[in-house]
């Protein structure tokens, strides 16, 4: 069973930006969208493993910095017409603190 | 309860409108569609390839039944609407079904025009309009031998070609003396006829059909005599013959808007159902799109205008109420395999027009441009149609061609694009030929995607195949493939292109609004210009961030989250997620201690690779992101600032040795290069911006392919602008010659500022200079001294803010969150 892990205060993640959390087998990109929701996906684009954390966030999507694939932050899936999916993690914000279920 | 929308006519225009509507307002309506044909929406312009056996019907279906279902649309096929009851707002179908509507969309299309001569209703006389006609032709070809196609226009020739492929002996009967007279002039039509005759097609020109012969099935045609009692047939046939045998007659003499239903319902119609610029009929609840429509006196039968109309109608059905349809200019391509032909605009010259012609009978090639006031009015091409899309774009945008008029007929590619050489004849390429060298996309991949996915626009093709989506140099080739695959009137670039999908506004609109309405932050732009997304997208945000910064350098707060990662991390992201670092070396000059410092940094941070760049700087590859701030600190301590090699910014000033050392040097080119770099470093630009200073006309610094280049001569300095050594090599234009270094700096600052203020984001100086014209730039910089000085002053104001070294700031802790990973704490 996975646990909630405390990550950082919400204000440490820039709005429409992201931070990287390193875990044993790779990195997780934690995004804060314009409406102050938080999403977490594996920091690798399904296309060529580009670091999604470095992309531009708009709405609930991020654009990969390498080849402009757009990834839905809720599902981890590439938007049409591209096809592919990256892992997602459950994230929540409680009393201004960001948690991930790992 | 949702409002009800009924679409009458299940064809391309109507369904496209639904697609656009679903994009804008998916939940607005309960939608019901009635179609007369028993099929879901198919690609009518692909009927010719179906007839020619190159495609099956399944392959040309655009929206299968599943699509209607998954979008919650009720579809009734094979059941035409026979009555519109406007008072009770309901439609009645042939099967007796009654459906009420709140909004009605008419897209009834058109009917083939059947010449009203005796016998025209005999079995064996058909049009060429739908799948049933194609079935009839294929069936006829199994038993009959001789086919006659009446009409030597686009549709008629495609029908004739298809019948010929099906094994019939085909004669095309045409009223005029030239084929496709609405699209071609005499020489091009003659070449077309010759090519088709070589394929085995026969022609009867200037022949007017008087009667279709036969009793229970067509057996032939009889032609009218002229006033002197002679058979009015001159071309291709012995005098005196006035009849011809036929087992099948295809009438392809034109189409008529299908407006019976609308007329019966009392809607105002002239040649078609009359609509205004919002695609609304005289009944405000009823909209109409497609071939049934008459707009500003015009009826359209090509697909591009229909799609533009669809967009507008959808916008109003979605109650957004901002789009207007203002008519279309169309272009044509004939879909007969092996024949390349293109026409657009008004191609028959009138008084005051000039005609440019390039003709080579041996290569079976003909190009004609009709020009008025240095703007293209029309184009006809046969044989080599590669540049058709380019000419069409120049025509639509009303571009002044005076600067390249002398070479325009040789095409856009007379200067050779990187990666394509002179390979311009798309039709001649095999299907495994690589079109997009960046993404490895072949001609076959593109054609396959266009056909199986039903693509019509360049953006569609880019999204699905990635062809031309990277460097863009193959855009012309991709457009040519698109137009030859889709055929007549694929959707060409609109002359006013929106910044992105978040808005209807163009770059120029945005630039103007930011200045005139003093919009000084991004939320103000979004709300003032009614952006349709809450926080833009990865395309518009960097553009807006630049425009705001360029216009309000002292007021606007740069938004890091609206910058591409390279400009946020101040390094160039590499494919493995590491960064490259280029320290600035003004004018390319360096000292032993500079080099030692760089070498020490490379040792300390284990930089895996170093390289000398084309711009005379040193590039350090493979730096981990978290190492960037400490590495920058070491470089900063050694006196370096950021080289901005990662940004849409002033990059480098390349210099040659100059007169300090070189025996040919006329001026101090390195010294001037350093001064120019000190003036311009740190400046954000619409795109990257490179300079060079050469000490003499031997031009070792290659100044004539830079955005701003200086070539020193004994008597002063030549200033060159708008060069590019990238995808498309472009040699600079000479702006002027000046006498002193001070003037070089002033002119450089003024030119740079003008580019910063006027160019679109991501537009290099080369296309910008071509777009606005050299004359426009000279007017403001050469002829108007006050204007030049004002531009230079504004540039210097911006530089006060811009010349803060981003590396030093980050080495001291700015934006630390960008570089540090988060730790899991519990």
Contacts between the chains, C-beta under 8 A, distances in Angstrom:
chain1	res1	chain2	res2	distance
A	5	B	824	4.9
A	5	B	825	7.6
A	5	B	826	6.5
A	6	B	824	7.5
A	6	B	825	4.9
A	6	B	826	4.6
A	7	B	822	5.6
A	7	B	824	6.4
A	7	B	825	7.3
A	8	B	822	5.0
A	8	B	825	7.9
A	12	B	817	6.3
A	12	B	822	7.2
A	13	B	817	7.6
A	14	B	560	7.1
A	14	B	561	5.9
A	14	B	817	6.7
A	15	B	561	7.1
A	16	B	535	6.1
A	16	B	561	4.0
A	16	B	562	7.8
A	17	B	560	7.5
A	17	B	561	4.9
A	19	B	817	6.5
A	19	B	821	7.2
A	19	B	822	4.8
A	20	B	821	4.5
A	20	B	822	6.8
A	21	B	821	6.6
A	21	B	822	4.8
A	21	B	823	7.8
A	21	B	824	6.4
A	22	B	821	5.1
A	22	B	823	8.0
A	23	B	824	7.4
A	27	B	821	7.4
A	30	B	822	7.0
A	34	B	534	5.7
A	34	B	535	4.2
A	35	B	534	7.5
A	48	B	575	7.1
A	49	B	577	7.9
A	50	B	577	7.2
A	51	B	573	7.8
A	51	B	577	4.5
A	54	B	565	4.1
A	54	B	568	7.9
A	54	B	569	7.3
A	54	B	573	6.4
A	54	B	577	7.5
A	55	B	538	7.3
A	55	B	565	7.0
A	56	B	537	7.9
A	56	B	538	4.0
A	56	B	541	6.5
A	56	B	542	7.4
A	56	B	561	7.2
A	56	B	562	7.2
A	56	B	563	8.0
A	56	B	564	6.9
A	56	B	565	7.9
A	57	B	561	6.8
A	58	B	533	6.8
A	58	B	535	5.4
A	58	B	536	5.7
A	58	B	537	4.5
A	58	B	538	6.0
A	58	B	541	6.8
A	59	B	533	6.2
A	59	B	534	6.6
A	59	B	535	6.7
A	59	B	537	7.7
A	63	B	537	7.6
A	63	B	538	3.7
A	65	B	564	6.9
A	65	B	565	4.5
A	65	B	566	8.0
A	65	B	573	5.5
A	66	B	573	7.4
A	66	B	575	6.6
A	67	B	470	7.9
A	68	B	469	7.8
A	68	B	538	7.1
A	70	B	538	7.7
A	80	B	463	7.7
A	81	B	453	7.9
A	81	B	463	5.1
A	81	B	464	4.7
A	100	B	824	7.8
A	102	B	824	7.5
